[in-house]
């Protein structure tokens, strides 16, 4: 709804460009409407609100068509008010000193209105142009990143063609990051919802065996990418060795918010017996250290009924970006 309202306003402003015939026509219509309003106020007295009804017309005319159109509306309104509402009506007889003062005050007030409304119009137009340019730059950057990611995936596929297990593991992690990047881009760089990250990761699996419950929680871009890697590692382990590797296995994910802290509980059940791994691979090192940069903690329990992972992390709006921690893990894998 908000987006459609902005588009509607932009279309009107494009049609009513400064100095266009449409803008002058709109100004004329506004002045006529103001004259009708002034006529309806005539019962309050002959010299009450002589020019007041025209101020909004001048304001909107300037906003729609610029300073020239606003000046036209002010002049037309003043002439109509002089001719129709200043005694003797429907004539342009010489004004009395009192009425001359009122007319001068009207023109001075209109000049201020035209200047202020035109300045605001130019500022609003500049901001709209900058917003369009920003969106264009973001979309172009996203397109280039996708192309680079595709190139990187092609290089990895070629270089590791003799090691399919390592190749597939790296490509899957890149795909998880790419999916989260798409969510961040869709939110105009404002991060991604935790539920959307989880849904994207579990899309290839039988979602009927995965339950998710928790409030809306938007993660910053850096934390969202880190969480995407964490969820991918947990989901991959669940699909290979845990609850999702068996037809009767189930996965429950719940999270809650307390002030600026996110608490997430990952519980697997119904899968094969779980034992603690004998060595620390990439996934183990990632799970144990990736949230340090966010003041977070992870507690993993290899219960016989299934893996249990509890994590907590702070959610400040401006979390420092320290992607080097993940890069170091990748480099040492």
N, C-alpha and C positions, 0 to 999 in steps of 0.2 A: 504493500500500500504506500509506504513512504517513497519507494523508488518510483512508482508510477506517478505520484504527486510531483516529484522533482522533474520527471520527464515532461509532464503536462506543462509545468511552469516554463521549462526551457523551450518547449515548442512555441508557446505564446510569445516569449521574448524573441525568438528567431523570426516569427512572423511580424512582430511589431518592432522592427529594427529602428534605431534612432532616425527621425526625419522621414520615415516612410509614409505613404498616403494612408496606410492602415492605422498608423499611430495618430495622425491628425484626425482621422475619422473617430477613433476611440476617444480622443480628447474632446471632440465635439459632442459625442454622446454623453460623456461624463458631465460636461458643462450643462447640457440640457437637463440631465437628471438633477444636477444641483439647483437649476432654476426652478424645477418642479418642487423640490424640497423647500426652497426659499419662498415660493408662492404659498405653500401649505403653512408656512410660519407667519404669514402676513397678519393673521388675526391677533398676534401678540403686540402689534404696533407698527406704524409706518416705518420708523427709523431703527427698529430693532433687528439685528442679524441681517443687515443689508448685504454684507459680503461673506458672512461666516460660512454659508453653505457651499461656497466655491473653493474654500481651502482644501477640502479632501479631493475635489476634482483636480485641482492643480497638482496635488501630491501624487495621485495615481497616474495622471497623465505624464508627469515627469518620469516616474518610475517605469512606465511602459515605453515611452518614446524619447526620453532624453530632455535636455535643457530647452531646446528650441520648441519642442512640442509642449512642454510645461509652460513656457512663456506665452505660447499661443493660447493655451487654455486660460491663463491668468488674464490676458488681454480680452479674450472673448467673454469671459465671465464678468469682467469689470464693465464692459460695454453693455452687456445685457442687464446687469444690475442697475447701471446708470439710467438706461432707457426704460426699464420696466418697473423698478421698485423705488426710484427716487422721485418724489413729487416735483413738478407735475408729471404724471406717468406718460410713457410712450412718446417722449420728446427729449431732445438734447439741449435744454435751456441752460444758460450759465448757472454754475453751481454756487451755492452760498458758501461763505468761509468755513462753516462747520462741516459741510459735506465735502469740501475740498480736502480738509484734514483727514476725513474718514477714507476718502479715495486714496490719498497719499499713503496712509497707514496700510491700506489693503495692498497697494503695489509693493510697499516695502516688505510686508509679511510674505507676499507671494515670491519675492526675490529670494528671501531666506529659504522658503520651502523648496523652490526650484534648485537652489544651490545644494541644500542638504540632500534632497531626494536624488539629484543627479550624481552627487558624490557617492551616495550609497549604491546607486545602480551600477556605477562603474566598478566599485569595489566588489559587489556581488558577482558581476560578470567576470572580473579577473579571477576571483576565487573559483568560479565554475570552470573557467578555462584551465586553471592550475590543477583542479581535481580531475578533469578529463585527461590532462597530460600525465598526471600521476598514475591513473588507471591504465593508460596506454603503456607507460613505462613498466609497470608491474606485470601486465600481460605479456609484454615483449620479453621481460626477464624470465618469466615462467616458461615461455616457449623455448627460450635459449637453454634454460636449465634442463628441460625435458630432452632437448636434442643432445645435450652433453651427457645426460644420464644414459640415453640410448647408445651413445658412442662408447661410454665406459662399459656398459653391459656387453657390447659387441667385443670389445677388447678382452674383457675377462673371459667371455665364452671361448674366444680363440686361444688365448694364452693358457687357459686351464682345461683345454679340451681333453687332455689325458687324465685329468683328476676331476671326474664328474661330481663327486661328493662335495669337495671344496667349492667347485664352481657353482653348484646349485645353492649351497648355503649362502655364498656371498650375494648371488643374484636375488635370492629371496629377501635378504636383509635390505638390499637396495630398493626392492619393490615395496617393502614395508615403509621405508622412508619416503618413497615417491608418493604413496597413497596419502600419507600424513601431510606431505607438502601440498597435495591437491586440496585437502581440507583447509589448510592454512590460507591458501590462495583464495578459496571460495569465501573465506571470512575476511577478505581484504587485509591479510597480514595480521589479523588480530588474534591468531592462535587457532586452536581447535578444541572442540568438545571432547571430553574423555569418552563419552558414550559412542561418538562417531568413530574414534580411533579403534575402540574395541569392536564395533560392528564391522568396520572395514577389514580388520584382521581375521575375524571369524566367518567372513562371507564364504570362503571355500569349504567350510566344515558344515556339519549337521547342526544348524543353530538351535534346533529343538532341544538339544542336550546341553545348551549353554544358557544359563540364566544370569541376567545382569540387573542389578538394582542399585540405585543411588540418585542423588540430585544432579541437576545440571551443573557442570563444572567445566569452565573454559580454561585451558592450559595455555601458557605463553608459548610462542613459537619454538623456543629452545627446549622447554620442558616437554612440549608435545612430541618433538622428534625423539627425545630421549625415551619418553614413555612408549612411543611406537616400537622402538628397538626392544624395550623390556617385554612388552606384550608379545611381540613376535617370538622372542626366545622362549617365553613360557608356553605360548600356544604350540610352537614347534615341538618342544619337549613333550607336551601333553599329547600331541598327535603321534609322536614316534614311540614314546615309552609310557605315557600316562593315561589319563581317563579317556581321552579322545581316540586312543588306539584300540579300544574295545567297544563293541556295539552297545553295551549296557553302561558304559562310563558316562559320568556327568561332571559338569564344571559349573561352579557357582562363583560369581564375582559380585562383591558388594563394596560400596564405598560411601564415605560420609565426609562432611565438612565440619570443622570446628575452628571458628575464627578464620585464620589464613592457612590452616593445615588440612591437607587431604590425607585420609586414611583409607587404604584399599586392602581388601581381604580376598585372596584367590584360593579356592578350595576345590580339589579334585576328589572324586569318589567313584567307585564302581570299576576302576581300572585294575591293571595287574599290580602285584606287590611292588612297592617302591623301595629302593635302597639308595643310600647316599652314593654319589659318584666317586670313583676312585681317583680321578684326576680333575684338575681345574682347567676346563676348556674356555673358549671365548664366552659362551653363555654364562658360565659360572662367574667369571671375572666381571662381565658386564653387569650382571645382577647385583653383585656385591659392592661395586664401586661407582656405578653411573650416577647415582643420586646424591653423592657427596657434595657436588657443586651446588645443589639446591637445599642443602641442610637436611637431606632426607635419610631415611634408614630402611633397610630391608631385612626381614627375618624369614628364613626358609627352613621348613621342617619336612623331612622325608618320612612321613607317617606311613604305616602299613596300609592304611585305608586310602592313601593318596597324598600327593604333594600339597602342602599348605604354605602360601607365601603371603606375608603381611608387610606392607610398605606404608610409609608415611613421608610426606614431603610438604614443605612450605610453599605457599602460592602467592608470593609478592608479585605485583604487576611488573616490576622491573627487576627480574632475576638476572644476575650477570651471566653473559654468554661465555661458557667455558667448554667449547666443544673439543678442546685438546685432550680431555680425559678419555673420551670415546675414541679419538684418533689414536691415542697411545695404546689402547686395548686392541684396536684393529691392527696396529703395526706389529704387536707382539704375538698375535694369534698364530 
